[in-house]
Amino acid sequence: MIQTIPIFIGYDPRERAATNVLIDSLYQHSSHPIAIHPLVTPQLENQGLYRRTRDPKQSTAFSFTRFLVPYLMNFKGWAIFMDCDMLCRNDITELWEQRNDNFAVMCVHHQHKPNESVKFQGEPQTPYPKKNWSSLMLMNCSRCSALTVDFVNSASGLELHRFHWLSGDHEIGELKDSWNHLIDVQNPQVSNDAEMLHWTLGGPWFRDQRTMGGALAAEWFSARDEAMKLWD
């Protein structure tokens, strides 16, 4: 039996185009079978798994649903979570092969201290330690047992995104920056070698942000057009 790589993508209805392009980029580059699961909030609500009311500081529909991934995996094996506002440029198998059982979670350890108070679509920009760490995670689900449905629905945003549900930072392994390059936040020259581009401040799928990232916006549109290409 072929083992697939389980990938969960945060889904926001305002970013459907971003989600579809990301999914296509993952399929186009992967050398290994992948199973993609968008985290659609109404579906999780209908299953009784998500019961939170909208938080004023919540900028996306998946701000908290990402932490249900270990439960959805029955707290077994590893899984990847990623925000939908990304574009994959390399084989996701290379990320998957970095799994290390010494850790409960593995992610890029960004030092992102935003200066702006709002980001895309006027959504609030909230600064906090470990910001963007949870935007792409390799999750060792058996070691994320604290993320029960009740906890995910009751814990504060800071408790969840700052990994207070782990026993300490020693449980958080580090991935190289290129697997979660923050566009218009990190040095643009680094983007040339980035495996995963991340439009955390809003991307070209929004009408008022068509050029976000400059040449990288053009790359996103090219990926979109490739995904929509009709073959003779």
C-alpha positions in Angstrom: 0.0 0.0 0.0 1.4 3.4 -1.0 1.6 5.8 1.9 0.5 9.3 1.0 1.7 12.6 2.6 -1.2 14.1 4.4 -1.4 17.9 3.8 -3.9 20.1 5.5 -4.5 23.6 4.1 -6.2 26.4 5.9 -9.2 27.5 3.9 -10.7 31.0 3.7 -13.5 31.6 1.2 -12.0 35.0 0.3 -8.8 33.2 -0.8 -10.3 30.3 -2.9 -8.1 31.3 -5.9 -5.0 31.2 -3.6 -6.0 27.7 -2.3 -6.5 26.3 -5.8 -3.2 27.6 -7.1 -1.4 26.3 -4.0 -2.9 22.8 -4.4 -1.9 22.7 -8.1 1.6 23.8 -7.3 1.9 21.0 -4.7 0.7 18.4 -7.1 2.9 19.6 -10.0 6.1 19.4 -7.9 5.5 16.4 -5.7 7.4 13.2 -6.5 5.3 11.3 -3.9 1.6 10.7 -3.6 -0.1 13.5 -1.5 -3.5 13.7 0.1 -4.8 17.3 0.5 -7.4 18.2 3.0 -8.7 21.9 3.0 -9.9 22.9 6.5 -13.3 24.3 5.6 -14.8 25.9 8.7 -18.5 25.2 8.0 -17.7 21.5 7.5 -15.8 21.3 10.8 -18.7 23.2 12.5 -21.2 20.7 11.0 -19.2 17.9 12.5 -19.2 19.5 15.9 -15.4 19.9 15.8 -15.3 23.7 15.7 -17.5 25.8 18.0 -15.6 29.1 18.4 -17.2 32.5 17.7 -15.2 34.9 15.5 -12.4 36.5 17.4 -11.8 40.3 16.7 -8.1 39.5 16.2 -8.7 36.6 13.9 -7.6 37.6 10.4 -8.6 34.3 8.6 -11.2 31.6 8.8 -8.5 29.1 9.6 -6.7 31.0 12.4 -7.7 28.2 14.9 -8.9 25.3 12.8 -5.2 24.4 12.0 -4.8 23.1 15.5 -7.4 20.4 14.8 -5.0 18.6 12.5 -3.7 16.1 15.1 -7.2 15.2 16.1 -8.2 14.7 12.5 -5.2 12.4 12.2 -6.4 10.4 15.2 -3.2 11.6 17.0 -1.2 9.2 14.8 1.7 9.8 12.4 2.9 13.0 10.9 1.0 15.7 8.9 1.8 19.0 7.2 -0.3 22.1 7.8 0.1 25.2 5.7 -1.7 28.5 5.1 -3.5 28.8 1.8 -1.7 32.0 0.8 1.4 30.1 -0.4 2.9 28.9 -3.6 5.1 25.7 -3.6 8.1 25.8 -5.9 9.8 22.5 -4.9 9.0 18.9 -4.1 7.0 18.8 -0.8 8.6 15.4 -0.3 11.8 17.2 0.6 10.0 18.9 3.5 8.3 15.6 4.5 11.6 13.9 4.8 12.8 16.3 7.4 10.5 14.8 10.0 12.3 14.2 13.3 10.7 12.2 16.1 12.6 14.2 18.6 10.1 17.0 18.1 6.4 17.5 18.4 6.3 20.3 15.8 8.7 21.5 13.2 8.5 25.0 11.6 10.5 28.0 10.4 11.5 30.1 13.4 10.6 33.5 12.0 11.5 36.7 13.9 8.7 38.7 12.4 7.9 42.0 14.2 5.3 43.7 12.1 5.2 47.5 11.9 1.8 47.7 10.3 -1.5 47.5 12.3 -3.6 46.1 9.4 -2.9 43.6 6.6 -5.0 42.3 3.7 -8.6 43.4 3.4 -8.3 45.6 6.5 -7.8 42.6 8.8 -5.9 43.3 12.1 -2.2 42.7 12.3 -1.4 41.3 15.7 2.3 41.1 16.9 3.3 38.3 19.2 6.3 36.1 19.8 6.6 33.2 17.3 4.5 35.0 14.8 4.0 33.0 11.6 5.6 29.9 13.1 2.3 28.1 12.9 1.7 29.1 9.3 3.5 26.0 8.1 4.0 23.1 10.4 5.2 19.5 10.3 3.1 18.0 13.1 4.1 14.9 15.0 0.5 14.1 15.9 1.0 11.6 18.7 3.0 14.3 20.6 0.3 16.9 20.0 -2.2 15.2 22.3 -3.0 18.4 24.2 -4.8 19.7 21.1 -8.2 18.1 21.9 -11.3 19.4 20.3 -12.3 21.1 23.6 -8.9 22.7 24.0 -8.8 24.1 20.5 -12.2 25.5 21.0 -11.5 27.2 24.4 -7.8 28.2 24.4 -6.8 31.7 23.6 -5.1 32.6 20.3 -1.8 33.3 22.0 -1.9 29.9 23.8 -2.4 28.1 20.5 -0.1 30.1 18.2 2.7 30.4 20.8 2.7 26.6 21.3 1.8 26.8 25.0 0.2 23.4 24.6 3.7 21.9 24.5 5.9 21.4 27.5 8.5 23.8 26.2 10.3 25.2 23.1 12.6 22.2 23.1 9.7 20.4 21.4 9.7 22.7 18.4 12.2 21.7 15.7 13.5 24.3 13.2 13.1 24.3 9.4 15.1 26.5 7.1 13.6 29.8 6.2 13.2 28.9 2.5 10.3 26.6 3.4 8.2 29.6 4.5 9.5 32.8 2.9 7.5 35.8 4.0 7.0 38.1 1.0 7.6 41.8 1.6 8.7 40.9 5.1 12.0 39.1 4.6 14.9 40.0 2.3 13.5 39.7 -1.3 16.8 38.3 -2.5 16.2 35.2 -0.4 13.0 34.5 -2.4 15.1 33.4 -5.4 15.9 30.1 -3.6 12.7 29.7 -1.6 10.9 26.4 -1.8 7.6 27.9 -0.4 6.5 31.5 -1.0 4.1 33.0 1.6 2.0 36.2 1.0 1.3 36.7 4.7 0.4 40.4 4.1 -2.0 39.6 1.3 -1.5 38.4 -2.2 -2.2 39.1 -5.9 -5.6 37.2 -5.8 -7.0 40.3 -4.0 -8.0 43.0 -6.5 -6.2 45.7 -4.5 -3.0 43.7 -4.2 -2.3 42.6 -7.8 1.4 43.5 -7.6 2.1 42.3 -4.1 5.6 40.9 -4.2 6.6 42.5 -7.5 8.0 39.8 -9.8 6.7 37.1 -7.4 3.1 38.4 -8.1 3.8 37.7 -11.8 5.0 34.2 -10.8 1.8 33.6 -9.0 -0.3 34.7 -12.0 1.8 32.4 -14.2 1.1 29.5 -11.9 -2.6 30.3 -11.9 -2.6 30.4 -15.7 -0.8 27.1 -15.9 -3.3 25.5 -13.6 -6.2 26.8 -15.8 -4.5 25.9 -19.1 -6.7 24.0 -21.6 -4.8 21.3 -23.4 -5.6 20.4 -27.0 
